């Protein structure tokens, strides 16, 4: 066999080996890509479950409010707390207002269930979020 024929056979073998390696690597990459997509889908489902759980807990905290009413209640409370902290009150001071209001209500027994929704803080004076 001539040197040229041997070189061509060697080149052809190298191409076949290279193609096999590339095909094997591509198969591995495709498999990894599938695994990544599956993991991302599982991650997305866990995030959605966490958001739904959080929404449910907030709804319970705000007396069963849902949708826009829940958003309005949380926004109003957040805004009011922001105003109180901007005026120099600490979170401990604000918490003290809630605690002292609860103590006054329980001592006077003048408050009725119609005045405040379950789980609602004393920050809402007019309770405009009640159904």
C-alpha positions as CSV (number, residue, x, y, z in Angstrom):
1,X,0.0,0.0,0.0
2,X,1.3,3.4,-0.9
3,X,1.9,6.2,1.6
4,X,-0.9,8.2,0.0
5,X,-3.4,5.3,0.4
6,X,-2.4,4.8,4.0
7,X,-2.7,8.5,4.7
8,X,-6.2,8.5,3.1
9,X,-7.3,5.6,5.2
10,X,-5.9,7.2,8.4
11,X,-7.7,10.5,7.5
12,X,-10.9,8.6,6.9
13,X,-10.6,6.8,10.2
14,X,-10.0,10.0,12.0
15,X,-13.1,11.5,10.4
16,X,-15.2,8.5,11.4
17,X,-13.9,8.6,15.0
18,X,-14.4,12.4,15.2
19,X,-17.9,12.1,13.9
20,X,-18.7,9.3,16.4
21,X,-17.3,11.4,19.3
22,X,-19.2,14.5,18.1
23,X,-22.4,12.5,17.8
24,X,-21.9,11.0,21.3
25,X,-21.2,14.4,22.7
26,X,-24.2,15.9,21.0
27,X,-26.4,13.1,22.5
28,X,-25.0,13.9,25.9
29,X,-25.7,17.6,25.4
30,X,-29.3,16.8,24.3
31,X,-29.8,14.7,27.4
32,X,-28.5,17.4,29.6
33,X,-30.7,19.9,27.9
34,X,-33.7,17.7,28.6
35,X,-32.7,17.4,32.2
36,X,-32.3,21.1,32.6
37,X,-35.7,21.8,31.1
38,X,-37.3,19.2,33.4
39,X,-35.5,20.7,36.4
40,X,-36.7,24.2,35.4
41,X,-40.2,23.0,35.1
42,X,-40.1,21.4,38.5
43,X,-38.6,24.7,39.9
44,X,-41.4,26.7,38.3
45,X,-44.0,24.4,39.8
46,X,-42.4,24.8,43.3
47,X,-42.4,28.6,42.9
48,X,-46.1,28.6,41.9
49,X,-47.0,26.4,44.8
50,X,-45.1,28.7,47.2
51,X,-46.9,31.8,45.8
52,X,-50.3,30.1,46.1
53,X,-49.5,29.0,49.7
54,X,-48.4,32.6,50.5
55,X,-51.5,34.0,48.9
56,X,-53.7,31.6,50.9
57,X,-51.9,32.6,54.2
58,X,-52.3,36.3,53.5
59,X,-55.9,35.8,52.6
60,X,-56.5,34.0,55.9
61,X,-54.6,36.8,57.8
62,X,-56.8,39.4,56.2
63,X,-60.1,37.7,57.1
64,X,-60.6,35.8,53.9
65,X,-60.1,38.8,51.5
66,X,-59.3,37.8,48.0
67,X,-58.2,39.3,44.8
68,X,-58.3,43.1,44.6
69,X,-59.7,43.4,48.2
70,X,-56.6,41.5,49.5
71,X,-54.3,43.6,47.4
72,X,-56.0,46.8,48.6
73,X,-55.8,45.8,52.3
74,X,-52.1,44.8,52.1
75,X,-51.3,48.0,50.2
76,X,-53.2,50.2,52.6
77,X,-51.4,48.6,55.6
78,X,-48.0,48.9,54.0
79,X,-48.6,52.5,53.1
80,X,-49.8,53.3,56.7
81,X,-46.8,51.5,58.2
82,X,-44.6,53.5,55.9
83,X,-46.1,56.7,57.0
84,X,-45.7,55.8,60.6
85,X,-42.0,54.8,60.2
86,X,-41.4,57.9,58.1
87,X,-42.7,60.0,61.0
88,X,-40.1,58.4,63.3
89,X,-41.9,55.5,64.8
90,X,-40.1,52.2,65.0
91,X,-41.7,48.8,64.3
92,X,-41.7,48.2,68.0
93,X,-43.6,51.4,68.6
94,X,-46.1,50.4,65.9
95,X,-46.4,47.0,67.3
96,X,-47.1,48.6,70.7
97,X,-50.0,50.5,69.2
98,X,-51.5,47.3,68.0
99,X,-51.0,45.6,71.3
100,X,-52.4,48.5,73.3
101,X,-55.4,48.6,71.1
102,X,-56.0,44.9,71.5
103,X,-55.7,45.3,75.3
104,X,-58.2,48.2,75.3
105,X,-60.7,46.3,73.2
106,X,-60.5,43.2,75.4
107,X,-60.9,45.3,78.6
108,X,-63.9,47.3,77.4
109,X,-65.7,44.5,75.5
110,X,-67.3,47.2,73.5
111,X,-66.0,46.0,70.1
112,X,-68.1,43.7,68.1
113,X,-67.1,41.2,65.4
114,X,-68.7,43.5,62.8
115,X,-66.2,46.3,63.6
116,X,-63.0,44.4,62.6
117,X,-62.6,41.5,60.1
118,X,-60.8,38.4,61.4
119,X,-57.0,38.9,61.3
120,X,-57.3,42.6,60.5
121,X,-55.0,44.9,62.3
122,X,-56.1,48.0,64.2
123,X,-54.5,50.1,61.5
124,X,-57.7,50.2,59.5
125,X,-60.1,52.5,61.2
126,X,-63.0,52.4,58.7
127,X,-62.7,48.7,57.6
128,X,-63.5,49.5,54.0
129,X,-62.3,46.1,52.9
130,X,-65.0,44.1,54.6
131,X,-67.5,42.3,52.3
